[in-house]
Amino acid sequence: MSALLVHIKDSMKEAMRAKQKDRLGAIRMLLAQVKQVEVDQKIEVTDADVLAILDKMIKQRKDSISQFESADRHDLADKEKLEMEALQEFLPQALNDDEVAAMIDSAISESGAESMRDMGKVMAILKPQMQGRADMGAVSGLVKSKLN
């Protein structure tokens, strides 16, 4: 079992003991999604898989928050924010802008990328390194600007 998954399960137990209902719900939702991936793909998830699931769930929460706020449903937006905060607790420390720029430069030189056609090669190198530590949409935009 991955170390991150063990940490998540321990956090679930802590949330149960502390009677943190909202946090517990978010953690259970995460574990259910992990179990769904394990069953669907017939694999035992790794830390990278769990980080990918976390990224996806946090992105869904961000989208939901913006939609709820535009519809003046602040009660639902607040619930999504609480879930997102609980999920973000399991992400590794975020990269700063300088680290992201250095990793992009390194990946471009490593892949030998020269134009936009090579963007896939660069992103293939960056994604495993940055998963859960940087917004991949923003990283993609930075890579595009460097390759143009």
N, C-alpha and C positions, 0 to 999 in steps of 0.2 A: 504494500500500500504506500502511496506517495506521502512524503512528509507533510506536504501542504494539506492533504486530505485528513491526515491525523490531527493537524492543528485545527482544521475546521470542525471536526467532530468534538474535539476538546472544548472549543468555543461554544458549540451547541450545548454541551453539558453545563458550562458556566452560565449560559443564558437561561437555561432551565432553572438552575439553583437560584439565580438572581431574579427570577420571574420577569425577565425582559421579553415581553410578549412580541413586540415588533421585531426585535433583533432575532429572536428565536424563529419567527416565521420566515424571515429572509434567509437564515442559514438552512432551514429545512428545505426551502425552495431550491437553494443552491445544491444541496445534497441530492434532491430528487432529480435535478437536471444532470448531475454527474452520473447517477444510477441509470438514467435514461440513455446516456451516451454509452455507458458500459454495456447495457443490454442490446442496444441497436447495433453497435459496432463489434460486439463480442470481444472486447478488450478490457484490460485493467488500465485505468487512466493513470497517466503520469502527471507530474507537476505542470508540465507544459500544457497538457490537455485541460487541466483544471483552470489554469490561467486563461486559456482561450474561452472556456465557458464563462469565467468571471467577466472577461472583457465584453463578451456578447450580452450578458445579463445587465451590466452597467450601462452599456450603450442603449439597450432597450429602456432602461429606467430614465436616461437622459431624454430620449425621444418622448416618452410618456409625460415627463414633467413639462416639457415645452408645449405639448398638446393640451394638457390639463390647464396650464396657466393661460394659454390663449383662449380657452373656453371658460375662464373664470371659475374653474373647479379647484380652488386652492386646497381644499380638504384632501382631495385625491393626490394632488401634487405633493403635499406634505408627506403623505404616506409613502409615495415613491421615493422621496428624498431620504426618508428614514431607512428604507430598504437599501438604497444606493450606498448610504454611509456604512451600513452593516456589511455590505459586500466589499467595499473598498478597503476595509480593514485587512483583508486577506491578500491584497495586492502587494508586490514588493515595492520598495522605495522608488519613487518616480525619478526619472532621469532629468537633469537640468538641460537647458538649451545648448550649453557648450558641449555636454556629453553627447547629445543627440547629433549635433553638427559633426563632431569628430567621428562618430560611428557611421554616419552617412558618407563622409569623405573616405573612410576606410573601406566601406563596402563598395563604393564606386571604383576605387583603385583596385580592389581585390577582384571584382568581376570584370574589369576592363571596359566598363560601360562608357559609351561615347555619345549616345543619343537616347531619345525617348523609347526607341525600340528595345533598349536594354533595361528598361525600368523593372521589368519582371525579375530579372536576375538580381538586381540590387535589392528589391523588396524581399526576395527569397532569402537573402543573406540576413537582412535586418529583422525580419519578423520574429525568428526564434530568439534573437538577442534582446529585442525590445518588448516582447509580449507582456502586457500587463504593467509595463514601466513607462510607456509613452503612448500618446494618442496616435494610432497608426494612420488615421486620416490626415492629421497634421504632418506626420512624417512623410507620407506620400506626396503631399504638396511641396514639401521642402526638396524631396528628391527630384520632382518634376522641374522645379525652378533651377536646380543645379545642373540638370541634364539639358536644359534648353540653352 
